[in-house]
Amino acid sequence: MSQNIHPNRQDFNQYMVPVFAPAQFIPVRGEGSRLWDQAGKEYIDFAGGIAVNALGHAHPVAVKALVEQGQKLWHIGNGYTNEPVLNLAKQLVESTFADKVFFCNSGAEANEAALKLARKVGLLSGSANKNKIIAFQNAFHGRTLFTVTAGGQPKYSQDFAPLPEGIQHLPFNDLDAARAAIDAETCAVIVEPIQGEGGVITATPEFLKGLRELCDQHGAVLIFDEVQTGVGRTGSLYAYMNTEVTPDILTTAKALGGGFPIGAMIATDKYANMFVVGDHGTTYGGNPLASAVASAVFEFINTPEVLNGVRTRAQIFAEGLNELNARYGLFEEIRGQGLLIGCVLKAEYAGKAKDIVTLAGQEGLLALVAGPNVVRFTPSLIIAEEQIKEGLQRFDRALARFVNEK
Ligand SMILES: Cc1ncc(COP(=O)(O)O)c(C=O)c1O
């Protein structure tokens, strides 16, 4: 198979379904928060695989779990349970509000499970037509037809009609709109505590509290989508822990496996037990290999050292980015929580976030966008301080070029 030895970026265009537009370079190796491409060029990674590589690349703890489990049992199917998945479920339950866990392979699947469970809750309530789902404009919940419809960005769903019915979108952080819309026919409200893809926008404490009260009042399930904010990203294990609000169902993925695909829906017994055998399922969900890696990653992250370290690192980012902004004046705001950081471009630079990310790549820095106007960073939770500084120097060079070339 000699053609597989040196694939190049052109091969992407030739062989891959064109739903992505990846950078021109191809990373081939990573260690911590450094990466190298095919040409040996080195990069600092502030993107973290879009909030996934919580321990950076090739972390020894994750590698050890992968290798050890890889030599024992990869997959067995859900006709049998397995030891790693039971350990991981126990870790999640003992560290959160939840009583039970359903495992899957991605964030979209976790949300799909949550939305299906919400519909079942509505059905079992005995209340007529209790199937309305409240979601929010600008939200992102995944790419299955149900989750992309729940997402509040029509550009991702409009080409795929007919879409699932019964989902209503409200403006984010608008409690009056929620009060007007949530009623006896509502079975669930799904919300991101921080809208990640939508531009790193934090839900206000009053908004989340209000949603909790409205759900309680109308017997609706409150679902927190913590696919992006979960597993230490904000400096707490889950972002709901930074608020006074506890959801009924929470979805988690991305950082959960530190780069190995896994997702989970966690729920209180009251709702989890409304799913019965055969109601939902998956071939791979909770397989031993994914669970063993996630278990090791979760144990590593769920410590005061790592979680407090996220806050310390966030401070270093904030100081560095504010300093850069004092110099270039490109951003209207630097926002987010912990290591979910959004640099919001001023109106005159609207639509240019991708250009900045491309320049950053050329300067040896991996960064992300969150919509057209926000440059986003979601680095490893344990990125070294000197790498943050080095990455910010590269970002400095990218911004200087942006200012000069614009
Ligand atoms: C908040 C949120 N929910 C769901 C998803 C979908 O997750 P996945 O891409 O793993 O299906 C994402 C992905 O970016 C996300 O940020």
The ligand as a MOL file (V3000), in Angstrom:
LIG
                    3D

  0  0  0     0  0            999 V3000
M  V30 BEGIN CTAB
M  V30 COUNTS 16 16 0 0 0
M  V30 BEGIN ATOM
M  V30 1 C -22.1700 22.0280 23.2680 0
M  V30 2 C -21.9730 20.9480 22.2640 0
M  V30 3 N -22.8720 19.9770 22.1560 0
M  V30 4 C -22.7370 18.9740 21.2740 0
M  V30 5 C -21.6730 18.9250 20.4160 0
M  V30 6 C -21.5550 17.7990 19.4280 0
M  V30 7 O -20.5650 16.9150 19.8400 0
M  V30 8 P -19.9600 15.8540 18.7850 0
M  V30 9 O -19.2970 16.6550 17.7250 0
M  V30 10 O -19.0260 15.0260 19.6170 0
M  V30 11 O -21.1100 15.0760 18.2800 0
M  V30 12 C -20.7040 19.9300 20.4760 0
M  V30 13 C -19.5670 19.9130 19.5390 0
M  V30 14 O -18.9130 20.8840 19.3020 0
M  V30 15 C -20.8540 20.9630 21.4240 0
M  V30 16 O -19.9510 21.9550 21.5180 0
M  V30 END ATOM
M  V30 BEGIN BOND
M  V30 1 1 1 2
M  V30 2 1 2 3
M  V30 3 2 2 15
M  V30 4 2 3 4
M  V30 5 1 4 5
M  V30 6 1 5 6
M  V30 7 2 5 12
M  V30 8 1 6 7
M  V30 9 1 7 8
M  V30 10 2 8 9
M  V30 11 1 8 10
M  V30 12 1 8 11
M  V30 13 1 12 13
M  V30 14 1 12 15
M  V30 15 2 13 14
M  V30 16 1 15 16
M  V30 END BOND
M  V30 END CTAB
M  END
